[in-house]
Amino acid sequence: MAEHNDLGKLGEDLATNYLLKCGYRILDRNWIYQKKELDIVALKDNLLVVVEVKSRSTEYFEHPADAITLSKIKFLVRATQGYVDSKEIEQEVRFDVISVIKKGLKFEIEHIEDAFSAPID
């Protein structure tokens, strides 16, 4: 497995553990929709929370959260609608981003709640 894939998997593991410690209930990880995936789907305070995890070995070039483009947001919204429909979920949805940045031998986790809203097409 490529090193960036290892970092991505580790970042998702760290984000999952962080969310669990913060009282989230993890429903799914790496849920596939049309050959793409939702990183983490969780419940918190009666909200369905879709979490996009971005991991980087450095933030020198770009902060991980800045990698969430409009096309990525549109995909996440469509995939979330697929998730909600397939699971017959009625909760309100919130989109979060968790950035995991390697800092020496440690990792810094930044959680941005309600990071974006569904765009109106």
N, C-alpha and C positions, 0 to 999 in steps of 0.2 A: 504494500500500500504506500502511496506517495506520502511524503512528509506533511504536505498541506492537508491531506485527508486525515492523517493522524491528529493534526492540530484541530481540525474541524470536529472530529469525534470527541476529542478531549474537551473542547470548548462546550459542546452540547452536554457532555456528562457534568461538567462543572456548573453549567447553567441550570440543569435539572436539579442538582443537589442544592444549589442556591434557592431555587423556587420552592423546593420541599421544605427547606428551613424557614422560608417566609410564609409557610402555611398554604401553599398552592397544592392542589390535587392534580397530579399528572394523569391525563386521560390517554394520550398517545404521543409517541415520538416517531419522527420520520414517516408520517402518514403520507402515502403516495396518492397523487391526483394528477392524471394526465401526464405521466412521466416526470412529474416534479413532486416536491415534498413540502409539507409543513413540518418545521423542525420540532416544535413542542406545542401540544394543545393541552391546556390545563383549565381548571376551575378555581375561581377565587371570588369570594363575596358574591356568589350567584351570578358571576360573569363568566362567559367562555373567553379565555385568553389565549390568543394565538401568538406564539413567541418566535420571532425570527432571531436566530443566533448567528452572530458574525464574530469569527475568531481571527486574530492576527498575531504574528510574531513580533510586530512592531506597529506603532501608529505613525511612523515617520512620514509615510507617503499619504496616508488617508486614514481618518478615524473609521473604524469598522461600521459604525452606524451610517456614515456617509455613503456606503455602498448600496443602500436601499434606494433604488431608482424608482421612478414612476411606473415603469413597466413591471418591476418586481412587485410593487404595491398592488398593481392591477391583478397580477397573477395570484398573489396571496389572497386577495379579496375573492377571486373566482374559486380558488381551491378551498377557501373557508366556506363558501356557499355550498360547494360539493360535500364538504364534511358535515355541515349543519343539516343538509338535506338527507344524506345517507344515514346519519345517526338520529335523525328526527329531534334535533336539539331546539329548544325554544328560548334559551338564554340570550341576553344581549351579548354582543361580541366586542372585545377590545383587542387592539393590536399593539403588542409590545416588541421592543428590540432589546436584546441583551448582547453587549459587546464584551468579548473576552480578549484581553490584551496581555501578552507575555511581557513581564517586567523582570528581567533577570531570571531567577529560579522560581518566581512566583507569578501568579496571574491576577490581574485586576478585572473585576466584574463591574460593569456599569449597566444598570437596568433602567431603561426608558419606558415608563408606563404610558399607554395611550400615545404611542409614538407617531401614529398617523391615522387618518380617517379614510374610509372608503371613498375614492374619487367618484364624482358624479359624471357619468359618460354622456 
